[in-house]
Amino acid sequence: MHELSAVLLGSPEVYWNGKRVFFPFAKMEALLYYLLVKRKATREELAALLWQEMEDGAARKNLRNTLYLLKKLTSETLLLTPSRANVLLNTETVSITTDFQEFNEVSPAESLVLYRGEFLAGFACKDAEAFETWVNRRRESCKEDLLARLTKVIVARLNNKDYSAAERYLKQLITLDEYNESAYRTLMKVYERAGAVNKSLAVYDGLQAKLSSELGIGPQDKTREAYERIRAKMVNQLVVPAEQAAENFFGRKRELLWLQRLVADFCAGCSPCVWAIVSGEQGVGKTEIVQRLQETLAADCVTVLRTQCYQAEQDYPYKAWNQIFCQAMELLSQRGVVLPAIWYQIIASVFPAVLGNQTVACQSQAVNGYNIHSGMIEEVMGGILEKVAAPRKVLLLIDDVQWLDIQGWSVLRQLLRSGRQQLLCITTCRTDYQEQIELFSGNARQEGLVETLILENFSREEVVRFSELMLPADKLTAGLQQKLYEYTDGNALFLVESFKLIKMGQNVNRLSPRLRSVLHEQVNTLADNARKVLDVMSAFFNDVGFNELLAVCGMNEFEIVEAIEELQHRRLIQEMPGSVPGGRGPVYKYNHIRIRSYIYAELSSSRKQMIHRRAGRYLEELMDKEAWGRDLYSEILYHYAQIDEKIKILEYTIKLAERFCCPQYELFPEFSDWPRGNGFILDNKLQIMHYLDKIKALLAALEQEYVPQASLSRFRAAYLEMLGRYYIWRGEHLAGLRAIHQLLRLAAKKSFIDYTVKGYQQIIYCGIQIRNPKLIELFANKLLQTAQAASLAEKQAVIQRFLGIAYALRRQTGRAEQYYRQSIAYYKRLGERPGEFNLHIAAGYNYIGDVRRMEGKLAEALYYYDQAIRVAGRNQSSAGVVIFLVNAGHAAYDLAEYGKAFAYLSEALALEAQYGEYQGYWCLRSYCTLHCLLALLAVKDNSLQQGRSYLEKADEFLQRYHDLYQAGLIARAKLEIGVRMQQDARLQAVFADYLPLPVEEYYRHGQGFFSKTGNTFEQITLDKLYLAAGGGGKIILHNKKPAQG
C-alpha cells in the first residue's frame, strides 16, 4: 500500500512513500493541496479554482494534463475519477495523512503541538485568484480555530494550576493575536504569581510600545490598573530563582545556571568575559537554553538584542545584524535619542527596514551609496550600540553564529574590542563549526575574554528520566526507553519529536517532517566523498569496518580517511569503542539510528542494489580468505536479502541452518569435515525449525520462478539431510528416516557422494538410538563400500565403531571390542594434528568400558571410562564427555566407591547445564542414569528430599523419551530405595506416597525392561539387590554369567 503524508500547517511539504516530492509547477501542487483538504471535487470546481481566466475548454485541458502529470509523479492509484465530472483521492489503496486533518481530529492540547505555522505558509500560486482566496479563508479559519483551542487549553491549565504550561500557551496566543490585551493581562498575572515581577512589568512595557508605535494608542484601563498594582510589589532582582524559571526545563539546569551567573557577573562589572559560545550538535538544545536565559532576565537590568543567522544569508553583507539594529533604532526612538543625520542615512542604506520607524524616516535623506564604505558602516553600527548601552548594559544573543557573513564577523570583532564594559555577546554554534569559531576568537580567548559552554547529548539515564517526565505511564516500557536512546543518541530535538509521535500513537521509527528537515540540512552540505561513505554505511546493518568501506566505496584510502574525518567532525558517525586495527580495520557506526534510516530511505533502488551486491561479494571473499575469522553468514544473508537475490538467500540460509543443526547433535561428532569458526549451537528447537521452514519456502518459490532443477538439487539435498537429522535427534525416528530416504534417492540420482555418506550415517545414528543392530550393520556396510570407493579414510575409522556397537547390541562382546580397538587404531594413524581425533578415540575407550560392564568386570570398565575422560579432556566441547563421566560414576557406584562416584556425577551435573535437553540425544543415554545415581547417593547421605527430587526428574524425563534401559535403571533405583524404606521410618515418610508399590513390583518391572534389552549384567544386579532384601518365592534368579565374546 502506498503512503502519502503532507505538511500543510507551516511551509508545505509532501512525502510519497517516505520520500520528499518536488513539483514541476505550482498549480499541480495547489491542486493536490486542495484535494488533500477537500478529499473530492468536481472538474468544473478545479478548473475554475486554478484557471479562472481561461476559456472552459482550455481550463479543462490544463486540468486533464495536470491530473495526468500528478499521477505520473506519484502513482496511477492516487486519484479516482468514478465519473467524468468528479475527482477524488483514492483512500482505499493509498494511506493519506496530513497534519491539517490530524489538527482537526485531535484534542485541543494535541492540536497545538501539530500547529507549526499558518496554512500553506509561504506558498503562492500565480494567476489563480480563486485559489488564493480559498487559501486565505482557510488561513483565517485555522487561526480562529487555533485561538479558540488555545484559549480552552489556557483556561484548563490555569484551573489545574499548571502555570508553566499556561505561560507557554499565553505567549503563543499573543504571537497569533498581537493586540489581545486580555492575554497580556493574564500573562502578567501568571508571572506575578510565580514571583517574576520584572517579567510581568516587561510584558506591559512590550504591549505599550507596540500599541504606541503601530496604532498610536495606549493600553486599556484594566491593563494599566494591573500594571500599577504589580509595580507596587516590584523588588530589585537580577534573575528569577532558577528552580522557578526552569520548572519545565529538563536536563540543562546546571548549564542555565552557568549562563545566569555569567550575565550577573557582567552586570556587576566583575567579569572580563565579552563573548560566551554555547556549542553543541544540531538539535541538542542550544537555542532553547538561550531562550530560557532571556526569559529569566529582568528587563530593567540589561537590554537584550537578539538575532538569528541563516546559511542562505551567509553571502549577504550585514544581513544577520538587521534584526538587532531594527530593535536598537526602535529603543533609541522610544528614549527620544537623536542621532547625527549622517548616521540615519548610513544605517538606512544598509538596513532599509529601519525606515519603518517614523523618527528614522524623518531624519533619513537621500545619500550617494558610492560614498559609503564598510569602515563607515561599522563605525556607525558601533556608535548606535554604544548609545543603546549608555543607560543599561547590552546583551547580544546571536543564534547559529557559524552562518554569520564576513562583514558581520568584522562588526562583531569591533564590538567585542570596543564595548568590553558595556556589551556581552552570547552566541550559539554547532560543534562541527567550532574550529572555525576558535580561529576567529584566538587572541580574545588567550586574554580570557571568551568562554565556551559545550552542551552534550543526554545520557541514557537522562533519557529515561526525560521520557518518564514527558510520556504517560501506560505508554512507557524499559524496551521503549532503550529504543529512544538508541534512535536518538540523547539528542534533545530527536527525543522531543519522538515523544510527539508516541503521544499521537504513531510508530517511533517514523521520521517527522521536522526531523527530515533537520537531517536534510545536516547531510546536504557534505562533500561528495563524505556523502558516498554515509550512503554505503547506511546499507550495513549495524556497523562497518574501514576495510569494508574501502572495498565497497570505490575510493582510495586517503579519500575514505578524509571523508570519515568530515563525518566524525559533523557528529554523524563515531568510531566504535575498543575498535582496533585487524581484519576489518577501525569500525564505525552512525551516531544514532535515525540518521541511518534517513540516509537509507533517500537512496535510489539502483544505488541500494549496487551497494548491497558489492558488500555481499566482498564479505563472501573475506569468508573464503579468513576461514578462521568471525562468522559472516548472517551479514552476507542480510545484504542479499535486501536486494532479493533468492539463490544467495537460499545458500546462506542453508549455511546458517547447518550452523545450528551442527553435528554436535550426535554423541561423538566428526569435527574434521565441519567449517571451523561456524560450529555454534542453538538451544532453541523453534529457531531451528524456523530456518528449515524458510528453506522449504525458498525452494518452492524458486521452483515457481523456473530456476533450473540442477542448481537447486544440492540445496534440496542439504535441506533433507538437516530435516532428517533434526527429527532423528528429537526422537521422531519415522519422520527422520522418511526425510533421509528421500535424500538418498536424490543423492543417488545426482551422484552426490557427500550426501550419500551423510544419509547413511544418519540412519546408523537412528539405529543406535533405537538399539537396532541389524539396521546399524546394514548401513555401516553400505557406508564402508561408499567410503572405500571414494577413499574416505576417516569414514572407515568411524565405521569400525559403528560395527562394534552393532555386535555389542547382539551381546557378542569380544567381537564388539575388536571393532572398537580397530577404530581407535585407525584414528591414531589418521591424526595429523595433536588431538585432532581425541573425541573419537575417547568414544572407543568408552564403548570398551561398556563391554567390560556387560561382562560384569566393573573395575576394568571404570579404567576404560577414565581413559575416555583423560583422552577427551574435560574441556572438550561435546556432550559425549558428560556420558563418559556418568558411565564412570555408574561403575564406581556399583563398586561401592561412593565418594568417587559422587565426584564423577557432580562434574557431569555441572556440565549438564551446558548441554541441556535440546543439545543432542545424550539425554536418552545418560540423563536418567545421572539422576538415578544422584538420588541413591543423596539417600545414602540422608539428604532425602534432594534424593526424591533427583528421582522425580529422571521419571519426568522418561515420560517424554521412553527408553528401556533407562526405565530399567529407574526401577532399580526404586527397588534399592524401597528396600531401605523397610528399615528406615524417615525414608518411608519422604518416599511413601511416591513409591507406594511393594519392592517385588519394582523388581519385576526392572527385570522386564532389562530382559528386553538383553542386558544380563543388569538383571543379575537386580537379583542381588532383591535377595539382599530377603526376596525369593516365584522370582527366577539369573545365575548365568554375563555375555562373553
Residue, then its C-alpha position, 0 to 999 in steps of 0.5 A: m500500500h502506498e503512503l502519502s503524508a503532507v505538511l500543510l500547517g507551516s511551509p508545505e511539504v509532501y512525502w510519497n512513500g517516505k520520500r520528499v516530492f518536488f513539483p514541476f509547477a505550482k498549480m499541480e501542487a495547489l491542486l493536490y493541496y486542495l484535494l488533500v483538504k477537500r478529499k473530492a471535487t468536481r472538474e468544473e470546481l478545479a478548473a475554475l479554482l486554478w484557471q479562472e481566466m481561461e476559456d472552459g475548454a482550455a481550463r479543462k485541458n490544463l486540468r486533464n494534463t495536470l491530473y495526468l502529470l500528478k499521477k505520473l509523479t506519484s502513482e496511477t492509484l492516487l486519484l479516482t475519477p468514478s465519473r467524468a465530472n468528479v475527482l477524488l483521492n483514492t483512500e482505499t489503496v493509498s494511506i493519506t495523512t496530513d497534519f491539517q486533518e490530524f489538527n482537526e481530529v485531535s484534542p485541543a492540547e494535541s492540536l497545538v503541538l501539530y500547529r507549526g505555522e499558518f496554512l500553506a505558509g509561504f506558498a503562492c500560486k500565480d494567476a489563480e485568484a480563486f485559489e488564493t482566496w480559498v487559501n486565505r479563508r482557510r488561513e483565517s479559519c485555522k487561526e480562529d480555530l487555533l485561538a479558540r483551542l488555545t484559549k480552552v487549553i489556557v483556561a484548563r491549565l490555569n484551573n489545574k494550576d499548571y502555570s508553566a504550561a499556561e505561560r507557554y500557551l499565553k505567549q503563543l496566543i499573543t504571537l497569533d493575536e498581537y493586540n489581545e490585551s486580555a492575554y497580556r493581562t493574564l500573562m502578567k498575572v501568571y508571572e506575578r504569581a510565580g514571583a517574576v515581577n520584572k517579567s510581568l512589568a516587561v510584558y506591559d512595557g512590550l504591549q505599550a510600545k507596540l500599541s504606541s508605535e503601530l496604532g498610536i494608542g495606549p493600553q486599556d484601563k484594566t491593563r494599566e490598573a494591573y500594571e500599577r498594582i504589580r509595580a507596587k510589589m516590584v523588588n530589585q532582582l537580577v534573575v528569577p530563582a532558577e528552580q522557578a524559571a526552569e520548572n519545565f526545563f529538563g536536563r540543562k539546569r546546571e548549564l542555565l545556571w552557568l549562563q545566569r551567573l555569567v550575565a550577573d557577573f557582567c552586570a556587576g562589572c566583575s567579569p572580563c568575559v565579552w563573548a560566551i559560545v554555547s556549542g553543541e550538535q544540531g538539535v541538542g538544545k542550544t537555542e532553547i537554553v538561550q531562550r530560557l536565559q532571556e526569559t529569566l532576565a529582568a528587563d530593567c537590568v540589561t537590554v537584550l538584542r537578539t538575532q538569528c543567522y541563516q546559511a542562505e544569508q551567509d553571502y549577504p553583507y550585514k544581513a544577520w545584524n538587521q534584526i538587532f539594529c531594527q530593535a536598537m533604532e526602535l529603543l533609541s526612538q522610544r528614549g527620544v535619542v537623536l542621532p547625527a543625520i549622517w548616521y540615519q542615512i548610513i544605517a538606512s542604506v544598509f538596513p532599509a527596514v529601519l525606515g519603518n520607524q517614523t523618527v528614522a524616516c524623518q531624519s533619513q535623506a537621500v545619500n550617494g551609496y558610492n560614498i559609503h564604505s564598510g569602515m563607515i558602516e561599522e563605525v556607525m553600527g558601533g556608535i548606535l550600540e554604544k548609545v543603546a548601552a549608555p543607560r543599561k548594559v547590552l546583551l547580544l544573543i546571536d543564534d547559529v553564529q557559524w552562518l554569520d557573513i564576513q562583514g558581520w564577523s568584522v562588526l562583531r570583532q569591533l564590538l567585542r574590542s570596543g564595548r568590553q564594559q558595556l556589551l556581552c555577546i552570547t552566541t550559539c554554534r554547532t560543534d562541527y563549526q567550532e574550529q572555525i569559531e576558535l580561529f576567529s576568537g584566538n587572541a580574545r580567548q588567550e586574554g580570557l575574554v571568551e568562554t565556551l559552554i559545550l552542551e552534550n547529548f543526554s545520557r541514557e539515564e537522562v533519557v529515561r528520566f526525560s521520557e518518564l517526565m514527558l510520556p504517560a505511564d501506560k505508554l512507557t516500557a524499559g524496551l521503549q526507553q532503550k529504543l529512544y536512546e538508541y534512535t536518538d543518541g540523547n539528542a534533545l530535538f530527536l527525543v522531543e519529536s519522538f515523544k510527539l509521535i508516541k503521544m499521537g500513537q504513531n510508530v517511533n521509527r517514523l521520521s517527522p517532517r521536522l526531523r527530515s528537515v533537520l537531517h536534510e540540512q545536516v547531510n546536504t552540505l557534505a562533500d561528495n566523498a563524505r556523502k558516498v561513505l554515509d550512503v554505503m554505511s547506511a546499507f550495513f546493518n549495524d556497523v562497518g569496518f574501514n576495510e569494508l568501506l574501502a572495498v565497497c566505496g570505490m575510493n582510495e584510502f586517503e579519500i575514505v580517511e578524509a571523508i570519515e574525518e568530515l563525518q566524525h567532525r559533523r557528529l554523524i558517525q563515531e568510531m566504535p569503542g575498543s575498535v582496533p586495527g585487524g581484519r576489518g580495520p577501525v569500525y564505525k557506526y552512525n551516531h544514532i539510528r535515525i540518521r541511518s534510516y534517513i540516509y537509507a530511505e533517500l537512496s535510489s533502488s539502483r544505488k541500494q542494489m549496487i551497494h548491497r551486491r558489492a558488500g555481499r561479494y566482498l564479505e563472501e571473499l573475506m569468508d573464503k580468505e579468513a576461514w578462521g575469522r568471525d562468522l559472516y553468514s548472517e551479514i552476507l544473508y542480510h545484504y542479499a536479502q535486501i536486494d532479493e537475490k533468492i539463490k544467495i538467500l537460499e545458500y546462506t540460509i542453508k549455511l546458517a541452518e547447518r550452523f545450528c543443526c551442527p553435528q554436535y547433535e550426535l554423541f561423538p561428532e566428526f569435527s574434521d569435515w565441519p567449517r571451523g569458526n561456524g560450529f555454534i549451537l542453538d538451544n532453541k528447537l523453534q529457531i531451528m525449525h524456523y530456518l528449515d521452514k524458510i528453506k522449504a519456502l525458498l525452494a518452492a518459490l524458486e521452483q515457481e520462478y523456473v530456476p533450473q532443477a540442477s542448481l537447486s538439487r544440492f540445496r534440496a539435498a542439504y535441506l533433507e539431510m538437516l530435516g532428517r537429522y533434526y527429527i532423528w535427534r528429537g526422537e521422531h525416528l519415522a519422520g527422520l528416516r522418511a526425510i533421509h530416504q528421500l535424500l538418498r534417492l536424490a543423492a543417488k540420482k545426482s551422484f552426490i557422494d557427500y550426501t550419500v555418506k551423510g544419509y547413511q550415517q544418519i540412519i546408523y545414528c537412528g539405529i543406535q538410538i533405537r538399539n537396532p543392530k541389524l539396521i546399524e550393520l546394514f548401513a555401516n556396510k553400505l557406508l564402508q563400500t561408499a567410503q572405500a570407493a571414494s577413499l574416505a579414510e576417516k569414514q572407515a575409522v568411524i565405521q569400525r565403531f559403528l560395527g562394534i556397537a552393532y555386535a555389542l547390541r547382539r551381546q557378542t562382546g569380544r567381537a564388539e571390542q575388536y571393532y572398537r580397538q580397530s577404530i581407535a587404531y585407525y584414528k591414531r594413524l589418521g591424526e595429523r594434528p595433536g588431538e585432532f581425533n581425541l573425541h573419537i578415540a575417547a568414544g572407543y575407550n568408552y564403548i570398551g568400558d561398556v563391554r567390560r560392564m556387560e561382562g560384569k568386570l566393573a573395575e576394568a570398565l571404570y579404567y576404560y571410562d577414565q581413559a575416555i575422560r583423560v583422552a577427551g579432556r574435560n574441556q572438550s566441547s561435546a556432550g559425549v564427555v558428560i556420558f563418559l563421566v556418568n558411565a564412570g560414576h555408574a561403575a564406581y557406584d556399583l563398586a561401592e566407591y561412593g565418594k568417587a562416584f559422587a565426584y564423577l556425577s557432580e562434574a557431569l551435573a555441572l556440565e549438564a547445564q551446558y548441554g541441556e535437553y535440546q543439545g543432542y540425544w545424550c539425554l536418552r543415554s545418560y540423563c536418567t542414569l545421572h539422576c538415578l545415581l544422584a538420588l541413591l547417593a543423596v539417600k545414602d547421605n540422608s539428604l532425602q528430599q534432594g534424593r526424591s527430587y533427583l528421582e522425580k526428574a529422571d521419571e519426568f524425563l522418561q515420560r517424554y523419551h521412553d527408553l528401556y534401559q533407562a526405565g530399567l535403571i529407574a526401577r532399580a533405583k526404586l527397588e534399592i530405595g524401597v528396600r531401605m524404606q523397610q528399615d528406615a521410618r524417615l525414608q518411608a515418610v519422604f518416599a511413601d506416597y511416591l513409591p507406594l508399590p511393594v519392592e517385588e513390583y519394582y523388581r519385576h518391572g526392572q527385570g522386564f525392561f532389562s530382559k528386553t534389552g538383553n542386558t544380563f549384567e543388569q538383571i543379575t544386579l537386580d537379583k542381588l539387590y532383591l535377595a539382599a532384601g530377603g526376596g525369593g518365592k516365584i522370582i527366577l534368579h539369573n545365575k548365568k554369567p554375563a555375555q562373553g565374546 
